[in-house]
Amino acid sequence: MKRKSLKMLMKNEDGAVVVIVALMMTVLMGFAALAIDVGFMYNQRRSLQNAADAGALAGVLEIELSGDYESAAITAVQKNIDIPVENIDVTLVSAKTVKVDVEQVAERIFSVFLTSTDSMVGASATAQKIAWYGEALPFLNQDSYKTDLGVWEKLDTNSGNFESIKKEEYTLINPSDDKHDISQVYFLLDYDDGIAVDNGAIATIKQEVEAIYDRNYLAGFVYVLSLKDSVIASTKVKLITGDVINITDLSTTDIVHVDQLMLLKCSFDEYASKWDTAKLTVLAEYDIANGDFPANYIEPEGRAARLID
């Protein structure tokens, strides 16, 4: 009798184990399905993000062209992913900033057996038009530029002023330890608090200036700071201290006030490193102290807009 009861107990336990294993398999299969679908959703979101990025960049670049930033953004999104227009939202954040939001029903394979409720996958991108922010040759023109512009030239025989900007006032971007590979180098000037000139021709930057010339002399252009034409005509310049001195008396300790400066967009016509001379032709003038900057500015690396979010 006792042996029979033991056998029945063992049989009952075997049945319980089968039920527990069946339940565990269901849970494990559910987790496996969820993991696979989450992987699909991750890849889907990455594709949506790439499309949103492309849309925001295309939209912001179109603002100053046709002005139809919305159509440009939508077209760029749909070139990257198959998505209906109603799932694309384009917002003009500012005159130089566009935001694109996209969403799509999440792709599911296994989890449809667990729930019939669809979930959405989305992505967002904000792009901003790049404004000129200091890229220029490391010189401050101090004589007339209306008919002929030359920089890196000695202003007069009694001065050591070659119109060179002090090295503390600029940063060399994309420098290279290999002097034969500086094709992408350029100078970024810190002009907001004024500009100081240096004595001498600053021979250490000859190769960098030559690289910029080689990159731009055929079809490109460069920027250079200059004293305003009215300042040059007066022969006097204001410093950040408020003092007004003769232009010819500028020394390395003097910092020219930013409201005395003009940004010039120029063709780079001639460069002679042997004589430290650079000849340019002025194409446009910008009163940067009063918020006048080049339109459709393109960085030396080729970017005209950047993603900011």
C-alpha beads as a LAMMPS data file, in Angstrom:
LAMMPS data file: protein, C-alpha beads

309 atoms
308 bonds

1 atom types
1 bond types

-500.0 500.0 xlo xhi
-500.0 500.0 ylo yhi
-500.0 500.0 zlo zhi

Masses

1 110.0

Atoms # bond

1 1 1 0.000 0.000 0.000
2 1 1 2.800 2.357 0.934
3 1 1 4.716 1.496 -2.266
4 1 1 1.646 2.252 -4.388
5 1 1 1.204 5.672 -2.790
6 1 1 4.839 6.519 -3.463
7 1 1 4.486 5.628 -7.146
8 1 1 1.394 7.814 -7.463
9 1 1 3.222 10.729 -5.794
10 1 1 6.136 10.443 -8.203
11 1 1 3.744 10.357 -11.157
12 1 1 2.008 13.492 -9.897
13 1 1 5.383 15.276 -9.570
14 1 1 6.333 14.280 -13.123
15 1 1 3.159 15.953 -14.340
16 1 1 3.960 19.135 -12.393
17 1 1 7.443 19.290 -13.917
18 1 1 5.968 19.027 -17.409
19 1 1 3.608 21.909 -16.660
20 1 1 6.411 24.058 -15.203
21 1 1 8.715 23.335 -18.169
22 1 1 5.922 24.211 -20.581
23 1 1 5.307 27.498 -18.806
24 1 1 9.028 28.320 -18.722
25 1 1 9.389 27.559 -22.428
26 1 1 6.551 29.961 -23.167
27 1 1 8.239 32.699 -21.128
28 1 1 11.641 32.034 -22.714
29 1 1 10.145 32.099 -26.215
30 1 1 8.446 35.371 -25.347
31 1 1 11.762 36.910 -24.256
32 1 1 13.476 35.577 -27.386
33 1 1 10.735 37.093 -29.581
34 1 1 11.012 40.383 -27.733
35 1 1 14.817 40.444 -28.117
36 1 1 14.606 39.799 -31.851
37 1 1 11.955 42.467 -32.373
38 1 1 13.894 44.986 -30.262
39 1 1 16.860 44.388 -32.581
40 1 1 14.657 45.097 -35.594
41 1 1 13.339 48.252 -33.926
42 1 1 16.881 49.431 -33.201
43 1 1 17.872 49.045 -36.853
44 1 1 14.648 50.735 -37.907
45 1 1 15.315 53.682 -35.612
46 1 1 18.840 54.019 -36.984
47 1 1 17.435 54.195 -40.521
48 1 1 14.894 56.785 -39.387
49 1 1 17.649 58.828 -37.728
50 1 1 19.738 58.833 -40.906
51 1 1 16.671 59.972 -42.863
52 1 1 15.859 62.712 -40.336
53 1 1 19.472 63.929 -40.420
54 1 1 19.406 64.117 -44.219
55 1 1 16.073 65.931 -44.166
56 1 1 17.160 68.548 -41.634
57 1 1 20.378 69.301 -43.527
58 1 1 18.598 69.529 -46.886
59 1 1 15.890 71.737 -45.430
60 1 1 18.198 74.263 -43.800
61 1 1 20.308 74.591 -46.949
62 1 1 17.189 75.330 -49.013
63 1 1 16.150 78.313 -46.862
64 1 1 18.487 80.732 -48.659
65 1 1 17.958 79.105 -52.086
66 1 1 14.285 78.668 -53.013
67 1 1 12.964 79.093 -49.489
68 1 1 10.918 75.868 -49.754
69 1 1 12.726 74.155 -46.898
70 1 1 9.785 71.841 -46.150
71 1 1 9.686 70.191 -49.585
72 1 1 13.465 69.835 -49.622
73 1 1 13.436 68.171 -46.208
74 1 1 10.607 65.771 -47.088
75 1 1 12.255 64.784 -50.371
76 1 1 15.555 64.050 -48.604
77 1 1 13.803 61.947 -45.939
78 1 1 11.928 59.875 -48.523
79 1 1 15.114 59.264 -50.513
80 1 1 16.527 57.573 -47.444
81 1 1 13.487 55.635 -46.196
82 1 1 10.056 54.629 -47.485
83 1 1 7.750 56.714 -45.315
84 1 1 4.523 58.633 -46.041
85 1 1 4.473 62.421 -45.904
86 1 1 2.076 62.442 -42.945
87 1 1 4.756 60.768 -40.845
88 1 1 7.243 63.593 -41.490
89 1 1 7.058 66.835 -39.534
90 1 1 9.275 69.757 -40.619
91 1 1 9.633 72.805 -38.362
92 1 1 11.402 76.095 -39.067
93 1 1 12.999 76.765 -35.688
94 1 1 14.715 79.980 -36.789
95 1 1 15.893 81.693 -39.955
96 1 1 18.884 79.355 -40.031
97 1 1 17.600 76.262 -38.217
98 1 1 15.291 73.418 -39.311
99 1 1 14.006 70.484 -37.253
100 1 1 12.686 67.237 -38.751
101 1 1 10.693 64.592 -36.831
102 1 1 9.854 61.237 -38.407
103 1 1 7.987 58.199 -37.124
104 1 1 6.959 54.797 -38.379
105 1 1 5.074 51.751 -37.110
106 1 1 7.584 49.443 -35.461
107 1 1 8.551 46.382 -37.468
108 1 1 7.572 43.221 -35.589
109 1 1 7.964 39.528 -36.385
110 1 1 7.359 37.453 -33.280
111 1 1 5.872 39.873 -30.788
112 1 1 2.695 40.114 -32.875
113 1 1 1.740 36.793 -31.271
114 1 1 2.031 38.372 -27.813
115 1 1 0.169 41.644 -28.428
116 1 1 -1.844 43.156 -31.270
117 1 1 -1.028 46.732 -30.244
118 1 1 1.312 48.557 -32.648
119 1 1 4.096 50.730 -31.282
120 1 1 5.782 53.647 -33.049
121 1 1 9.482 54.232 -33.653
122 1 1 10.651 57.814 -34.147
123 1 1 13.700 59.985 -34.665
124 1 1 14.429 63.696 -34.646
125 1 1 17.171 65.900 -36.086
126 1 1 17.908 69.617 -36.002
127 1 1 20.298 71.268 -38.455
128 1 1 21.683 74.776 -38.452
129 1 1 23.183 76.816 -41.260
130 1 1 26.826 77.495 -40.540
131 1 1 27.593 81.180 -40.170
132 1 1 31.043 82.654 -40.688
133 1 1 32.773 82.471 -37.324
134 1 1 36.344 83.609 -37.874
135 1 1 37.865 81.732 -40.814
136 1 1 40.282 84.139 -42.529
137 1 1 43.888 84.686 -43.503
138 1 1 46.026 85.759 -40.509
139 1 1 46.443 89.356 -41.655
140 1 1 44.875 92.734 -40.892
141 1 1 44.831 95.004 -43.920
142 1 1 45.634 98.575 -42.902
143 1 1 45.733 100.470 -46.190
144 1 1 43.287 101.132 -49.015
145 1 1 41.626 98.088 -50.566
146 1 1 39.245 99.783 -53.009
147 1 1 41.447 99.382 -56.078
148 1 1 44.181 96.968 -55.077
149 1 1 44.568 94.782 -52.010
150 1 1 47.866 93.453 -50.800
151 1 1 48.502 91.920 -47.399
152 1 1 51.623 90.658 -45.691
153 1 1 53.459 93.697 -46.959
154 1 1 55.475 96.239 -45.031
155 1 1 53.406 99.348 -44.479
156 1 1 56.306 101.792 -44.518
157 1 1 60.088 101.761 -44.358
158 1 1 60.155 102.933 -40.736
159 1 1 57.838 100.221 -39.458
160 1 1 58.111 96.511 -38.737
161 1 1 54.393 96.157 -39.365
162 1 1 53.757 93.587 -42.098
163 1 1 50.004 93.460 -41.354
164 1 1 50.458 90.079 -39.657
165 1 1 48.067 89.174 -36.856
166 1 1 49.607 87.970 -33.602
167 1 1 49.650 84.188 -33.334
168 1 1 47.733 84.380 -30.038
169 1 1 44.796 85.755 -32.040
170 1 1 44.260 82.715 -34.251
171 1 1 44.095 78.929 -34.216
172 1 1 45.508 76.759 -36.949
173 1 1 42.848 74.229 -37.987
174 1 1 43.751 70.866 -39.549
175 1 1 47.506 71.266 -39.086
176 1 1 49.752 68.323 -39.887
177 1 1 53.111 67.150 -38.614
178 1 1 53.803 66.311 -42.231
179 1 1 54.497 69.649 -43.947
180 1 1 53.723 67.982 -47.280
181 1 1 50.154 67.223 -46.182
182 1 1 48.553 70.510 -45.128
183 1 1 46.052 70.821 -47.966
184 1 1 43.082 71.257 -45.611
185 1 1 44.673 73.736 -43.226
186 1 1 43.055 77.089 -42.430
187 1 1 43.132 79.842 -39.800
188 1 1 40.386 80.613 -37.314
189 1 1 40.605 84.149 -35.899
190 1 1 39.443 85.143 -32.431
191 1 1 38.282 88.635 -33.348
192 1 1 35.401 89.295 -30.924
193 1 1 37.595 91.126 -28.414
194 1 1 39.621 92.980 -31.030
195 1 1 42.716 92.140 -33.058
196 1 1 46.404 92.764 -32.394
197 1 1 49.115 92.913 -35.044
198 1 1 52.617 91.533 -34.810
199 1 1 55.948 92.772 -36.069
200 1 1 57.724 90.922 -38.830
201 1 1 56.508 88.704 -41.631
202 1 1 55.810 85.652 -39.416
203 1 1 57.715 83.226 -41.619
204 1 1 56.452 80.168 -39.725
205 1 1 53.093 80.235 -41.539
206 1 1 54.379 80.525 -45.107
207 1 1 53.571 76.942 -46.070
208 1 1 50.089 77.123 -44.575
209 1 1 49.277 80.342 -46.472
210 1 1 50.630 78.768 -49.648
211 1 1 48.390 75.721 -49.120
212 1 1 45.359 78.026 -48.838
213 1 1 46.435 79.828 -51.997
214 1 1 46.829 76.525 -53.893
215 1 1 43.356 75.485 -52.767
216 1 1 41.623 78.716 -53.768
217 1 1 43.439 80.585 -56.523
218 1 1 41.534 79.031 -59.444
219 1 1 37.885 78.994 -58.382
220 1 1 37.745 79.698 -54.674
221 1 1 37.927 82.703 -52.427
222 1 1 39.287 83.641 -49.029
223 1 1 38.404 86.015 -46.211
224 1 1 40.663 88.615 -44.663
225 1 1 40.130 91.269 -41.999
226 1 1 40.746 94.903 -42.803
227 1 1 40.406 98.237 -41.116
228 1 1 37.268 99.930 -42.407
229 1 1 37.794 102.190 -45.378
230 1 1 36.645 105.182 -43.325
231 1 1 39.177 104.310 -40.617
232 1 1 41.963 104.004 -43.181
233 1 1 40.986 107.349 -44.727
234 1 1 41.149 109.039 -41.306
235 1 1 44.641 107.543 -40.686
236 1 1 43.613 106.909 -37.060
237 1 1 42.319 103.801 -35.338
238 1 1 40.446 103.169 -32.073
239 1 1 41.769 100.597 -29.595
240 1 1 39.754 98.531 -27.119
241 1 1 41.010 100.888 -24.403
242 1 1 39.160 103.718 -26.129
243 1 1 42.394 105.426 -27.139
244 1 1 42.731 106.671 -30.711
245 1 1 46.173 106.473 -32.306
246 1 1 47.769 106.816 -35.716
247 1 1 47.509 103.600 -37.755
248 1 1 51.240 103.787 -38.400
249 1 1 51.841 103.770 -34.655
250 1 1 50.156 100.411 -34.054
251 1 1 52.374 98.171 -31.948
252 1 1 52.192 94.587 -30.699
253 1 1 50.657 95.752 -27.413
254 1 1 47.741 97.551 -29.117
255 1 1 44.422 95.777 -29.679
256 1 1 42.216 97.239 -32.401
257 1 1 38.538 97.557 -31.441
258 1 1 36.231 95.226 -33.382
259 1 1 34.052 98.117 -34.583
260 1 1 37.046 99.337 -36.601
261 1 1 37.109 96.104 -38.618
262 1 1 35.613 95.015 -41.908
263 1 1 35.580 91.453 -43.262
264 1 1 36.558 91.191 -46.925
265 1 1 35.717 88.287 -49.214
266 1 1 38.450 88.096 -51.846
267 1 1 39.797 86.120 -54.721
268 1 1 43.361 84.972 -53.994
269 1 1 45.182 86.194 -57.097
270 1 1 48.868 85.961 -56.308
271 1 1 51.157 84.581 -53.656
272 1 1 54.936 84.845 -53.402
273 1 1 56.381 83.254 -50.273
274 1 1 59.884 84.408 -51.198
275 1 1 58.856 88.052 -50.782
276 1 1 56.040 87.493 -48.279
277 1 1 53.344 89.058 -50.424
278 1 1 49.737 88.093 -51.103
279 1 1 47.628 89.873 -53.715
280 1 1 43.833 89.730 -53.548
281 1 1 40.795 91.286 -55.204
282 1 1 37.869 92.316 -53.020
283 1 1 34.571 90.665 -53.977
284 1 1 32.392 91.685 -51.035
285 1 1 32.547 93.590 -47.732
286 1 1 30.890 92.706 -44.414
287 1 1 30.483 94.941 -41.384
288 1 1 30.882 92.123 -38.855
289 1 1 30.704 94.441 -35.832
290 1 1 27.091 95.168 -36.820
291 1 1 26.109 91.566 -37.505
292 1 1 26.718 91.559 -41.257
293 1 1 28.154 88.155 -42.237
294 1 1 28.623 86.228 -45.509
295 1 1 25.489 84.471 -46.744
296 1 1 25.730 80.814 -47.802
297 1 1 29.028 80.413 -45.971
298 1 1 30.820 77.111 -46.561
299 1 1 33.570 75.860 -44.268
300 1 1 36.916 74.930 -45.812
301 1 1 36.026 71.269 -45.137
302 1 1 33.015 71.720 -47.413
303 1 1 30.210 71.894 -44.836
304 1 1 27.510 74.538 -45.163
305 1 1 25.314 73.229 -42.341
306 1 1 25.737 71.063 -39.273
307 1 1 23.536 68.898 -37.084
308 1 1 23.094 70.388 -33.635
309 1 1 20.662 67.872 -32.115

Bonds

1 1 1 2
2 1 2 3
3 1 3 4
4 1 4 5
5 1 5 6
6 1 6 7
7 1 7 8
8 1 8 9
9 1 9 10
10 1 10 11
11 1 11 12
12 1 12 13
13 1 13 14
14 1 14 15
15 1 15 16
16 1 16 17
17 1 17 18
18 1 18 19
19 1 19 20
20 1 20 21
21 1 21 22
22 1 22 23
23 1 23 24
24 1 24 25
25 1 25 26
26 1 26 27
27 1 27 28
28 1 28 29
29 1 29 30
30 1 30 31
31 1 31 32
32 1 32 33
33 1 33 34
34 1 34 35
35 1 35 36
36 1 36 37
37 1 37 38
38 1 38 39
39 1 39 40
40 1 40 41
41 1 41 42
42 1 42 43
43 1 43 44
44 1 44 45
45 1 45 46
46 1 46 47
47 1 47 48
48 1 48 49
49 1 49 50
50 1 50 51
51 1 51 52
52 1 52 53
53 1 53 54
54 1 54 55
55 1 55 56
56 1 56 57
57 1 57 58
58 1 58 59
59 1 59 60
60 1 60 61
61 1 61 62
62 1 62 63
63 1 63 64
64 1 64 65
65 1 65 66
66 1 66 67
67 1 67 68
68 1 68 69
69 1 69 70
70 1 70 71
71 1 71 72
72 1 72 73
73 1 73 74
74 1 74 75
75 1 75 76
76 1 76 77
77 1 77 78
78 1 78 79
79 1 79 80
80 1 80 81
81 1 81 82
82 1 82 83
83 1 83 84
84 1 84 85
85 1 85 86
86 1 86 87
87 1 87 88
88 1 88 89
89 1 89 90
90 1 90 91
91 1 91 92
92 1 92 93
93 1 93 94
94 1 94 95
95 1 95 96
96 1 96 97
97 1 97 98
98 1 98 99
99 1 99 100
100 1 100 101
101 1 101 102
102 1 102 103
103 1 103 104
104 1 104 105
105 1 105 106
106 1 106 107
107 1 107 108
108 1 108 109
109 1 109 110
110 1 110 111
111 1 111 112
112 1 112 113
113 1 113 114
114 1 114 115
115 1 115 116
116 1 116 117
117 1 117 118
118 1 118 119
119 1 119 120
120 1 120 121
121 1 121 122
122 1 122 123
123 1 123 124
124 1 124 125
125 1 125 126
126 1 126 127
127 1 127 128
128 1 128 129
129 1 129 130
130 1 130 131
131 1 131 132
132 1 132 133
133 1 133 134
134 1 134 135
135 1 135 136
136 1 136 137
137 1 137 138
138 1 138 139
139 1 139 140
140 1 140 141
141 1 141 142
142 1 142 143
143 1 143 144
144 1 144 145
145 1 145 146
146 1 146 147
147 1 147 148
148 1 148 149
149 1 149 150
150 1 150 151
151 1 151 152
152 1 152 153
153 1 153 154
154 1 154 155
155 1 155 156
156 1 156 157
157 1 157 158
158 1 158 159
159 1 159 160
160 1 160 161
161 1 161 162
162 1 162 163
163 1 163 164
164 1 164 165
165 1 165 166
166 1 166 167
167 1 167 168
168 1 168 169
169 1 169 170
170 1 170 171
171 1 171 172
172 1 172 173
173 1 173 174
174 1 174 175
175 1 175 176
176 1 176 177
177 1 177 178
178 1 178 179
179 1 179 180
180 1 180 181
181 1 181 182
182 1 182 183
183 1 183 184
184 1 184 185
185 1 185 186
186 1 186 187
187 1 187 188
188 1 188 189
189 1 189 190
190 1 190 191
191 1 191 192
192 1 192 193
193 1 193 194
194 1 194 195
195 1 195 196
196 1 196 197
197 1 197 198
198 1 198 199
199 1 199 200
200 1 200 201
201 1 201 202
202 1 202 203
203 1 203 204
204 1 204 205
205 1 205 206
206 1 206 207
207 1 207 208
208 1 208 209
209 1 209 210
210 1 210 211
211 1 211 212
212 1 212 213
213 1 213 214
214 1 214 215
215 1 215 216
216 1 216 217
217 1 217 218
218 1 218 219
219 1 219 220
220 1 220 221
221 1 221 222
222 1 222 223
223 1 223 224
224 1 224 225
225 1 225 226
226 1 226 227
227 1 227 228
228 1 228 229
229 1 229 230
230 1 230 231
231 1 231 232
232 1 232 233
233 1 233 234
234 1 234 235
235 1 235 236
236 1 236 237
237 1 237 238
238 1 238 239
239 1 239 240
240 1 240 241
241 1 241 242
242 1 242 243
243 1 243 244
244 1 244 245
245 1 245 246
246 1 246 247
247 1 247 248
248 1 248 249
249 1 249 250
250 1 250 251
251 1 251 252
252 1 252 253
253 1 253 254
254 1 254 255
255 1 255 256
256 1 256 257
257 1 257 258
258 1 258 259
259 1 259 260
260 1 260 261
261 1 261 262
262 1 262 263
263 1 263 264
264 1 264 265
265 1 265 266
266 1 266 267
267 1 267 268
268 1 268 269
269 1 269 270
270 1 270 271
271 1 271 272
272 1 272 273
273 1 273 274
274 1 274 275
275 1 275 276
276 1 276 277
277 1 277 278
278 1 278 279
279 1 279 280
280 1 280 281
281 1 281 282
282 1 282 283
283 1 283 284
284 1 284 285
285 1 285 286
286 1 286 287
287 1 287 288
288 1 288 289
289 1 289 290
290 1 290 291
291 1 291 292
292 1 292 293
293 1 293 294
294 1 294 295
295 1 295 296
296 1 296 297
297 1 297 298
298 1 298 299
299 1 299 300
300 1 300 301
301 1 301 302
302 1 302 303
303 1 303 304
304 1 304 305
305 1 305 306
306 1 306 307
307 1 307 308
308 1 308 309
